[in-house]
Amino acid sequence: VYGNYRITENNFSEDEKSLNSRLIFNQRLFDNFINLSTLYETFSGNVARQEYMYIKTEPGLGFYTWIDYNSNGVQDFDEFEIAEFQDQANYLRVPKPNLRFLATQRAKFKQTINFNFNQWKTKNGVKKILSHFNNESFLNVENEQSRIDNSFNFNPFNFNEEKLVSLNFSLQNRLYFNKNIQKYSITYTFDKLRNKQQYLIGTQANNTRSHQIDFAHKFASFWLFDLMVKISDNELQTENFNNRNYIIEGKEIQPKISFLYSENNKLTAFYHYKNKENNLQSFEKLAQQKFGLEYLYLSSKKNQITATINVFLNDFKGDTNTPVAYQMLEGLQAGKNYTWNLLLNRKLNSFLNLNLSYLGRKSESSKTIHTGNVKLRALF
């Protein structure tokens, strides 16, 4: 437990009061059957009414890409996207100098609860059946609100839209059956995310919810079958850029078959189908089919080689030159797309690691693009 209460006496303005506190609690119950981890924090401070600008970098050294949606040659703020491919990452977003600050009070709560039924595997009856299950729950809420006078916000679940400056909400629950044993293993995952940021140009809020089931089963000693099914909702709301708003409903299925030649060699073939529909404004639709092969080799000296090739068939209805289309297509183009990559990670000695990577892609409307990287890492 930590707490700090401070009063700052100001000669030319009202005295300022602040409260910073932290509570951390960890507990194991019933012989590790339940594991609890709790964090609670409050923080008084100031945040800048931030304005950003985009600076061009050397190819591949940034995080953003510029797409001239209105074809006027002017780099508008709403024309920058997070780059999906490294060769497009040519811009960095940096904050402008700012002297305008907003007094805020932050409340944070993080909770993890794990139920371990595996310890009942030697029991009989209902406990024996339950021993195949595990459950993990995670909740994280970080709530920052504007302060009025010297008020404090102690409740992280107080989502007052009039006072809310920023919000990060994450809820995840995973229910396992035969966890990590690859024998009719099933994992059900529920995710709910909510994010809100306030900029000088207005607010931006994102809401995401998804249900996902993963199935894995190893058979005939050398074969591993995986199946993923997922449905999701993704919503973005911006205050001043209506062309960026969307409500996308998605459905996915991905069967995968792997041949395990040995513990260090694996060849995988997969098919991934996605269906996305935007229920706002232009009502764009995407039916994407992805075919892929992947090879993984891991030597006894921890050297690794990974090679992947993918073919995308994108049946897209709508204008492809929009922020919504970029989000739905994930940086690809309508029609046929090809991507491939090769990764080599070699341990030269006890403290030097060499990483070589090559990525390529091609679409019907663009030339082939090749990207290569060399990294040498020293661990002292």
Summary of the structure (lengths in Angstrom):
residues: 380
radius of gyration: 25.1
end to end distance: 35.5
largest distance: 79.5
contacts: 1083
relative contact order: 0.09
helix: 7%
strand: 63%
